[in-house]
Amino acid sequence: MAHENTGLPDDNIGGALEESTASGYTSPTNIGGYLWSTVTARDLGIIDADEARERLTATVSTLETMERNDASGMYYNWYAPDTGAKLEIFPTSGEVIHPFLSTVDNGWLAAGLRIVREAEPTLAERADTLYRSMDFSAFFDAAGAAGLPAGTNRGGFWEAPPGDGCAVEAPMYNGSGEAAFYTCHHYDTTVSESRIATYLGISEGAIPATGLYGTHRTMPAGCDWAWQEQLPTGETRTYDGVDVYEGVYSSDGMSFAPSWGGSMFEALMPDLLIPESEWGPRSWGVNHPITVEVQKRHGLKDAGYGFWGFSPASNPFGGYAEYGVDVAGIRSDGYTSDAEKTDVDIDRPGCTEGTNPDPTFGDGVVTPHAAFLALPYDRAGVLKNLRGLEKKLGAYGPGGFYDAVAVKSGTVAERYLSLDQSMIMAAIGNALTGDSLKDYMVDDRMEQNLRPAIEQQVFGSSWGDRRP
């Protein structure tokens, strides 16, 4: 999927890996994922050290020339993978692109650069220079989101009004004096893939450690918040003088901090690179395995699909869609697990009566990358699940597991997404090398600045009597 001259991967490609089916665009996330995938391929002996060095050098060399936002050092969201040029027209639709600087996408690219600087000595200085030029304080709103006690990141910003949609004009948060047009939304959910940017900002001292506490575990309890998927239970705890409502949802006797949409990658993608379970034994160390168990029981028991692992991915029937376990996500019209978009709506006792508390699910859409993310927490269950997806449903092609499969009809999304393949590569690499990507990622400064903030957190997550 990567162009030899630039070292940039296409966002996606057809299942036969034909060049004509490549997307023609890429993003910072795709590039970051390609960097750590290349390191992983080398460490596993899939490619030799010389090839890995050539690939990484091509990517870093292109990144050094690509157009960026000068005031923050951040990369734009869309580039041409064959040239590295910033895209102004989207190649698949012809739509005009309003150049956007994404918080989470830059987080994944920065993570890839951190890994390269440790994993490939010949590129250490160049990768480090690029990494240190990326100022994550540009995204951090110290005032935070409404109703939250600490600052948090915005979703990103434009350099000029985007023309449509909501934007908030403000001086760039990093004090550069440049104007920025920020997204109206904040990343205000704790269990979100966006926390990678928060981790990096805290690690470098660009944002305060209280950035971990300016997000919702759940929305608050009570009928004023009964629009959320469940009414939470929980208690308030204080960290560094900040009061945090440690709310949880429940499923089959287990309690957990939910993600926004109930998908696996929101919960577990950062765990590929940051030792969350080790550093947060009373938070992520409990929440991650329960999240896996909730997904597994949904697929095997509640919906009866026979398979499990739900996350945004290619739609087997065309396009792209968001999949998840609806009842395990905060969003009330959240990500669903089947092609029919079967919505679960349960009772909020004392507030509202559920309209569809016990639905019959349809053609469940399982995404292999979501299963791979669960490897540290249920290795045997993951391998059994993947074996079935390959042998029984034919969800495996010349580039590995296809992006998604509708398990009832057997309809396969015969496409490869760079992002999803990079999660698979990271999960395999960590499982076979003893978490080498985390070793590359973590340095003394990160451990000193970030670990204590994670370590003191105590989520309300609990197995109840349901530990497998």
Legacy VTK file of the C-alpha trace (Angstrom):
# vtk DataFile Version 3.0
C-alpha trace
ASCII
DATASET POLYDATA
POINTS 468 float
0.000 0.000 0.000
3.032 2.285 0.327
4.616 4.271 -2.513
8.297 3.434 -2.852
9.369 6.984 -3.713
7.551 8.700 -0.816
7.102 5.986 1.787
3.485 7.071 2.222
0.688 4.466 2.266
-2.663 4.827 0.585
-5.593 4.998 2.967
-7.112 1.845 1.469
-6.846 -0.590 -1.403
-9.048 -3.255 -2.947
-8.875 -6.848 -1.796
-6.866 -8.015 -4.819
-4.163 -5.414 -4.008
-4.349 -3.958 -7.512
-2.702 -0.551 -7.822
-5.702 0.848 -9.701
-7.880 0.304 -6.593
-5.663 2.334 -4.238
-7.408 5.306 -2.662
-5.160 8.148 -3.834
-5.133 9.847 -0.423
-3.510 9.344 2.951
-3.604 10.842 6.438
-1.252 11.364 9.391
-2.787 8.328 11.103
-2.082 6.133 8.097
1.525 7.343 7.984
2.083 6.805 11.710
0.615 3.314 11.485
2.850 2.511 8.523
5.909 3.560 10.519
5.211 1.226 13.431
4.082 -1.547 11.074
7.420 -1.352 9.257
9.323 -1.564 12.544
7.139 -4.516 13.564
7.708 -6.304 10.241
11.447 -5.944 10.778
11.330 -7.141 14.364
9.359 -10.232 13.323
11.718 -11.027 10.457
9.116 -10.436 7.747
11.482 -7.930 6.134
15.184 -7.496 6.802
16.832 -4.529 8.509
18.001 -2.953 5.248
14.546 -2.963 3.701
13.015 -1.564 6.878
15.614 1.210 6.974
14.964 2.101 3.329
11.215 2.214 3.891
11.467 4.299 7.057
13.995 6.663 5.487
11.676 7.291 2.544
8.785 8.135 4.873
10.788 10.397 7.174
12.353 12.185 4.181
8.909 12.904 2.759
7.547 14.055 6.116
10.403 16.574 6.298
9.186 18.222 3.068
5.416 18.051 3.510
3.431 21.231 4.043
2.371 21.794 7.638
0.815 24.424 9.868
3.743 26.647 10.813
2.395 27.810 14.169
1.894 24.313 15.589
4.053 22.025 13.467
1.011 19.853 12.876
0.200 18.016 9.664
-2.948 18.471 7.604
-5.464 15.696 7.340
-5.118 14.708 3.694
-2.117 14.305 1.412
-1.390 12.654 -1.934
0.564 9.486 -1.131
2.452 9.477 -4.430
3.873 12.995 -3.970
3.324 14.087 -0.376
1.446 17.175 -1.560
-1.364 18.568 0.584
-4.664 17.720 -1.065
-7.039 20.527 -1.965
-9.549 18.367 -3.837
-10.663 14.983 -2.541
-9.728 12.481 -5.263
-12.714 10.159 -4.861
-15.459 12.798 -4.779
-14.023 15.982 -6.280
-15.077 17.928 -3.205
-13.078 20.963 -2.121
-11.032 20.256 1.013
-10.862 22.850 3.769
-7.425 22.007 5.246
-7.892 20.677 8.769
-5.436 19.903 11.560
-6.738 16.883 13.475
-5.794 16.289 17.107
-6.069 12.512 17.053
-4.529 12.006 13.608
-1.472 14.009 14.561
-1.304 12.006 17.764
-0.898 8.752 15.856
1.721 10.219 13.531
3.687 11.581 16.476
3.489 8.155 18.110
4.947 6.580 14.983
7.818 9.073 15.007
8.554 8.303 18.663
8.823 4.628 17.783
11.131 5.248 14.813
13.524 7.408 16.829
14.046 4.512 19.246
13.829 1.605 16.832
16.048 2.854 13.972
19.266 4.547 15.170
20.121 5.970 11.736
16.890 7.998 11.819
16.808 8.830 15.525
17.770 12.497 15.208
15.574 13.211 12.191
12.513 11.481 13.629
13.047 13.211 16.962
13.287 16.618 15.272
9.984 16.052 13.508
8.351 14.771 16.685
9.507 17.694 18.817
8.262 20.199 16.244
4.675 19.019 16.856
3.168 21.173 19.619
0.152 19.471 21.178
-0.664 22.498 23.308
-2.165 23.952 20.122
-5.160 21.640 20.602
-5.601 21.958 24.371
-8.406 24.198 25.613
-7.557 25.010 29.236
-11.154 26.141 29.823
-12.358 22.666 28.937
-15.788 21.493 27.890
-19.010 22.613 29.520
-19.681 20.833 32.800
-16.199 19.343 33.128
-13.693 20.348 35.822
-10.463 20.527 33.788
-9.149 21.361 30.353
-9.318 19.011 27.388
-8.482 18.879 23.699
-10.593 20.237 20.894
-11.084 17.962 17.904
-8.714 20.119 15.869
-8.716 23.377 13.930
-8.769 25.038 10.544
-6.564 27.960 9.562
-9.537 29.687 7.916
-13.307 29.376 8.337
-14.313 25.973 6.947
-17.245 27.347 5.018
-19.825 25.044 6.586
-20.256 23.378 9.928
-19.423 24.780 13.328
-16.162 26.526 14.161
-14.946 28.650 17.077
-12.437 31.383 16.242
-9.774 31.867 18.900
-6.079 32.661 19.219
-4.212 29.381 18.915
-4.011 27.795 22.351
-0.223 27.405 22.215
0.268 31.167 22.514
1.699 31.586 19.025
-0.610 34.522 18.341
-1.944 32.898 15.184
-5.695 32.707 14.655
-7.353 29.317 14.569
-10.876 28.112 13.881
-11.427 25.258 16.323
-14.026 22.515 16.147
-17.014 23.259 18.329
-16.673 19.855 19.963
-14.082 18.775 22.487
-12.703 15.298 22.952
-14.524 14.939 26.241
-14.872 11.157 26.580
-12.207 9.249 28.505
-12.505 5.930 26.671
-11.555 7.318 23.278
-8.758 6.745 20.788
-8.134 10.505 21.031
-6.413 10.045 24.402
-3.179 9.266 22.525
-2.799 13.014 21.885
-3.456 13.773 25.551
-0.820 11.255 26.589
1.771 12.815 24.289
0.956 16.348 25.413
1.330 15.384 29.075
4.525 13.445 28.364
6.169 16.494 26.802
4.838 18.978 29.354
2.775 20.680 26.654
-0.468 20.173 28.581
-1.057 19.513 32.304
-1.630 16.047 33.721
-5.131 17.190 34.676
-5.948 16.751 30.977
-6.790 13.166 31.945
-9.567 14.440 34.200
-11.265 16.856 31.808
-13.182 14.050 30.145
-16.322 12.059 30.979
-16.109 8.434 32.098
-19.869 8.530 31.513
-22.170 11.474 31.307
-23.509 12.470 34.757
-26.269 10.459 36.399
-29.844 11.729 36.528
-32.738 12.351 34.201
-31.237 15.529 32.735
-28.722 13.193 31.065
-31.166 10.415 30.217
-30.401 10.852 26.501
-27.276 8.701 27.020
-27.444 4.969 26.377
-27.629 3.969 30.056
-28.103 5.749 33.353
-24.732 5.330 35.066
-23.881 4.511 38.627
-20.707 5.702 40.281
-19.010 7.964 42.758
-16.891 11.109 42.685
-13.152 10.834 43.335
-10.563 13.590 43.571
-7.271 13.597 41.667
-4.809 16.482 41.981
-7.593 18.640 43.371
-9.963 17.820 40.484
-13.280 16.114 41.258
-14.060 13.363 38.732
-17.328 11.439 38.492
-16.243 7.822 38.059
-19.410 6.636 36.389
-19.922 3.193 34.899
-22.380 1.356 32.702
-23.335 -2.271 33.265
-23.696 -5.381 31.122
-24.399 -8.926 32.268
-23.359 -8.099 35.833
-20.136 -6.324 34.836
-19.479 -2.602 35.279
-17.228 -0.590 32.970
-16.374 2.867 31.692
-17.898 3.028 28.197
-16.606 4.582 25.010
-18.682 7.019 22.957
-19.799 4.453 20.392
-19.124 1.101 22.062
-16.361 0.091 19.658
-13.166 -1.807 20.331
-10.713 0.627 18.753
-11.921 3.543 20.897
-11.150 1.502 23.985
-8.039 -0.415 22.997
-6.075 1.275 20.210
-3.991 3.476 22.579
-3.243 0.350 24.628
-1.181 -0.924 21.671
1.479 1.694 22.366
1.001 2.856 25.979
1.202 0.327 28.879
-2.175 1.401 30.197
-3.029 -1.784 32.081
0.358 -1.846 33.797
0.327 1.843 34.711
-3.362 1.930 35.622
-4.108 -1.342 37.408
-7.227 0.124 39.071
-8.497 1.775 35.907
-7.469 0.449 32.492
-6.174 -2.799 33.992
-9.749 -3.648 34.945
-11.633 -1.823 32.205
-9.804 -3.276 29.195
-10.470 -6.973 29.864
-14.083 -6.222 30.785
-14.519 -4.289 27.527
-13.269 -7.343 25.654
-15.625 -9.607 27.568
-18.607 -7.321 26.877
-17.844 -7.425 23.145
-17.352 -11.176 23.193
-20.581 -11.901 25.079
-22.507 -9.584 22.784
-21.361 -11.438 19.680
-21.643 -14.962 21.046
-24.543 -14.685 23.498
-26.695 -11.563 23.167
-26.775 -11.329 19.376
-25.883 -14.944 18.647
-23.603 -14.167 15.727
-21.097 -16.874 16.552
-18.283 -14.318 16.152
-17.258 -11.085 17.843
-15.199 -7.887 17.523
-17.003 -4.687 16.536
-15.381 -1.456 15.411
-15.713 1.117 12.596
-14.623 -0.462 9.322
-15.574 -1.046 5.706
-19.241 -1.891 5.190
-19.455 -5.314 3.517
-22.301 -3.935 1.429
-20.401 -0.838 0.311
-18.773 2.232 1.821
-17.708 2.662 5.422
-19.710 2.357 8.632
-19.363 2.570 12.401
-19.862 -0.688 14.271
-19.873 -1.342 17.991
-21.903 -2.724 20.882
-24.686 -0.180 21.132
-25.548 -0.725 24.777
-21.852 -0.316 25.703
-21.517 3.157 24.176
-22.525 6.546 25.555
-24.098 7.710 22.302
-27.798 6.855 22.474
-28.091 6.287 18.725
-24.703 4.658 18.855
-22.662 2.312 16.787
-24.587 -0.893 16.144
-23.246 -4.386 15.566
-25.285 -5.412 12.528
-25.893 -4.285 8.981
-29.532 -3.541 9.783
-28.438 -0.948 12.368
-30.533 -2.519 15.099
-30.763 0.033 17.896
-30.912 -1.113 21.508
-32.901 1.202 23.770
-33.123 0.090 27.392
-34.954 1.537 30.390
-33.518 4.497 32.286
-35.263 3.734 35.587
-37.208 6.692 36.896
-36.590 8.653 33.692
-37.582 6.911 30.464
-38.872 3.518 29.393
-36.825 1.702 26.777
-38.380 1.347 23.334
-36.323 -1.677 22.233
-34.649 -3.312 25.243
-34.337 -6.835 23.842
-34.038 -6.693 20.057
-33.443 -9.427 17.535
-30.195 -8.690 15.736
-29.622 -9.196 12.036
-26.514 -9.634 9.913
-23.725 -8.922 12.398
-20.649 -7.170 11.002
-17.428 -8.393 12.614
-14.159 -6.552 12.079
-10.963 -8.636 12.446
-8.855 -5.724 13.679
-11.189 -5.411 16.672
-10.506 -9.012 17.618
-6.746 -8.545 17.278
-6.900 -5.638 19.735
-8.154 -8.087 22.369
-5.095 -10.370 22.148
-3.562 -9.297 25.501
-6.791 -10.064 27.346
-8.200 -13.220 25.747
-5.569 -14.787 23.505
-7.292 -18.170 23.176
-10.675 -16.591 22.482
-9.213 -14.236 19.898
-7.415 -17.007 17.998
-10.537 -19.173 17.961
-12.568 -16.228 16.691
-10.067 -15.353 13.952
-9.732 -18.978 12.888
-13.475 -19.080 12.330
-13.474 -15.823 10.376
-10.795 -17.257 8.101
-11.892 -20.883 7.717
-15.675 -20.629 7.961
-16.355 -17.207 6.476
-13.447 -16.786 4.049
-12.532 -13.377 5.426
-8.861 -13.773 4.511
-7.147 -12.702 1.292
-3.760 -11.949 -0.233
-3.113 -9.090 2.212
-4.340 -10.865 5.337
-7.730 -10.499 6.954
-10.180 -8.434 4.923
-11.614 -5.397 6.624
-15.001 -6.749 7.729
-17.479 -9.569 7.205
-21.234 -9.775 7.647
-21.414 -13.119 9.395
-25.011 -14.181 8.656
-24.879 -13.642 4.912
-21.149 -14.287 4.640
-20.682 -11.014 2.756
-17.061 -9.900 2.955
-15.734 -6.342 2.624
-12.855 -7.280 0.318
-10.818 -4.214 1.068
-7.808 -3.305 3.212
-7.668 -0.135 5.293
-4.229 1.117 6.251
-5.428 2.095 9.729
-6.979 -1.280 10.462
-3.999 -3.225 9.136
-1.671 -1.117 11.286
-3.679 -2.072 14.383
-3.406 -5.730 13.390
0.351 -5.427 12.848
0.840 -3.716 16.202
-1.221 -6.331 18.024
0.655 -9.233 16.401
3.994 -7.571 17.030
3.303 -6.953 20.696
2.012 -10.507 21.180
5.131 -12.058 19.650
7.837 -9.702 20.921
6.724 -8.946 24.462
5.269 -5.487 23.742
8.250 -4.075 21.864
6.209 -1.160 20.508
5.488 -0.026 24.052
9.178 -0.300 24.858
10.035 1.938 21.881
7.258 4.347 22.767
8.000 4.908 26.455
11.026 6.916 27.568
11.985 8.221 30.994
10.250 11.549 30.453
6.967 9.903 29.493
7.109 7.587 32.471
7.896 10.460 34.836
5.213 12.821 33.542
2.438 10.451 32.485
2.590 7.324 34.597
1.678 8.930 37.968
-1.378 10.588 36.416
-2.618 7.269 35.026
-1.601 5.275 38.097
-3.750 7.199 40.574
-6.978 6.756 38.635
-9.599 4.382 40.026
-12.431 3.635 37.612
-15.633 2.085 38.904
-15.121 -0.940 36.648
-15.921 -4.310 38.220
-16.368 -7.903 37.135
-19.127 -8.490 39.663
-19.549 -12.271 39.706
-18.920 -12.611 35.968
-15.145 -13.044 35.743
-14.548 -15.672 33.020
LINES 1 469
468 0 1 2 3 4 5 6 7 8 9 10 11 12 13 14 15 16 17 18 19 20 21 22 23 24 25 26 27 28 29 30 31 32 33 34 35 36 37 38 39 40 41 42 43 44 45 46 47 48 49 50 51 52 53 54 55 56 57 58 59 60 61 62 63 64 65 66 67 68 69 70 71 72 73 74 75 76 77 78 79 80 81 82 83 84 85 86 87 88 89 90 91 92 93 94 95 96 97 98 99 100 101 102 103 104 105 106 107 108 109 110 111 112 113 114 115 116 117 118 119 120 121 122 123 124 125 126 127 128 129 130 131 132 133 134 135 136 137 138 139 140 141 142 143 144 145 146 147 148 149 150 151 152 153 154 155 156 157 158 159 160 161 162 163 164 165 166 167 168 169 170 171 172 173 174 175 176 177 178 179 180 181 182 183 184 185 186 187 188 189 190 191 192 193 194 195 196 197 198 199 200 201 202 203 204 205 206 207 208 209 210 211 212 213 214 215 216 217 218 219 220 221 222 223 224 225 226 227 228 229 230 231 232 233 234 235 236 237 238 239 240 241 242 243 244 245 246 247 248 249 250 251 252 253 254 255 256 257 258 259 260 261 262 263 264 265 266 267 268 269 270 271 272 273 274 275 276 277 278 279 280 281 282 283 284 285 286 287 288 289 290 291 292 293 294 295 296 297 298 299 300 301 302 303 304 305 306 307 308 309 310 311 312 313 314 315 316 317 318 319 320 321 322 323 324 325 326 327 328 329 330 331 332 333 334 335 336 337 338 339 340 341 342 343 344 345 346 347 348 349 350 351 352 353 354 355 356 357 358 359 360 361 362 363 364 365 366 367 368 369 370 371 372 373 374 375 376 377 378 379 380 381 382 383 384 385 386 387 388 389 390 391 392 393 394 395 396 397 398 399 400 401 402 403 404 405 406 407 408 409 410 411 412 413 414 415 416 417 418 419 420 421 422 423 424 425 426 427 428 429 430 431 432 433 434 435 436 437 438 439 440 441 442 443 444 445 446 447 448 449 450 451 452 453 454 455 456 457 458 459 460 461 462 463 464 465 466 467
